[in-house]
């Protein structure tokens, strides 16, 4: 069996990787909610809060400051942008039972793609100035969860 090597993330991008960790926790919370038979509307309320509070600003930061490092014609950037659009459509889909399951699947796949491929390419070619700019723009305060309805607990 092949041993996986931990990803080395440059210091300036570690905060954005922590955002990805929170996104993976959202996926876990959705799966946990389903496994416990939690009402889909409760799960969706939390997912919508997470989307508006965390994902939208995260997508904006990536699209405005990180993706231009590789350029708009880069295939990895094109894929990431398409996945952002797909995720936004899923969060806005009124068919919540179907969309929430897809959100969990697509968001996890998207985060793994960005962490394993896209961010590695970005940090390979980014200048110190570009990395510093991204680091300064990222709000790296401690994650504040919405504990109004911890359905996953």
Secondary structure by P-SEA (a helix, b strand, c coil): ccccccccccccaaaaaaaaaaaaaaaaaaaaaaaacccaaaaaaaaaaaaaccaaaaaaaaacccccccccccaaaaaaaaaaaaaaaaaaccaaaaaaaaaaaaaaaaaaaaaacaaaaaaacccaaaaaaaaaacccccccccccccccc
